[in-house]
């Protein structure tokens, strides 16, 4: 008769899988799940490059995903110690340091998530359309679940921002993001300028929040959550 696996064996397997999913930050020494850290690898030219999707070949060099941590790693030659050979952090196309290059990449990803939301039909822009979308959610129209992402341009007038914010507060379940200016929102909207926009609940909204949270966490800002402003 085949013997069932013992509890100790199953526990050991679970512990082993958990251990394999953990990585140590080279700067802080903290051990965290891979998903909470940022991966870097050494390219064939001995330059350290970011691997934000954790897909590039080679040994991973893991850091807490914050700009100050990446700056420390560059200044204190932490990458060289982790790689056990003489390596150097890459510089961006305009000569920017690695930590600033990573910040720019994360910001482009956040803007790109808005563009993807528009192409998926989940992005609504313009004051009246945004108000109508929020009012429809307030009346429970459409049966959508999850957070709506409300985008207000960081350089928008206070009056318009306050009106939309009050409506969002009444509706609930709205993550308010204010890190983009009107020109940046306009680029995502296919216009010159956009002051107000929403991403409707669903996968597109979740992707926007994930990319914005990664960017703001890297800068050390407050991450967006339902009914919380994210100010620039």
C-alpha positions, 0 to 999 in steps of 0.5 A: 500500500502506498504511504501518504506523505507525512505532514513533516514532508509537506511542511518541509516542501512548503518551507523550501519553496518559501525559502526559494522565493525569498531574497536578501537586499544587498544594502539593508540585509532585509530578507523579503519575497522576490515580489517586494524587491527590485532585481538587477543583473550584470550585463556582458559589458560588466555594467549593472542594469535593472531587470524590473520584470525579473526575466533577464539571465544571470545572477540576480542582485536584489535591492529594496525598491527605493531610490535612496537604496539604489543610490547607496548601492551605487555609491558604496560599490555594493553591486561589485560585492554582490557580483564578486567581481568588478562591475559598475552601475549603468548610466542612462542615455542622457548620462543620468545615474542608475537610480534616476534612470530606474525612476524614469523607467517606472514613471514611463510604465505608469504613463504607459498603463494609462495609455493601455487603459485608454486603448482597452476602453477603460479610460474616461477623460473630461470633467463632465464624463468623469463626473458621470462615470463616478455618479454611475458608480454611486448608483451601482450601475454596471455592477463593476467591482474593485477600485476606480482610479481617479486622476486629477492633474497635479497642476489643475485648479483647486475648484475643479479638483475639490468638486471631483474629490467630494464626489469621489469621497461620497462614492467610495472605493476610489483611488485618487492619483495626482502625480501626473500633470495635465500634459502627461494626462493629455498624452495618455488621453491622446490630447494636448492636455487633460485635467480629469480622468478615471480608469474604470474598475477592472484589470486596467485599473489594477495595472494602473495602481500597480505601476503607480504604487511601484513608482511612488514607493520608489520615490518614497511617496504615499502609495494610492489606496481607496479614498486616499490622495496621492499628491505629487 
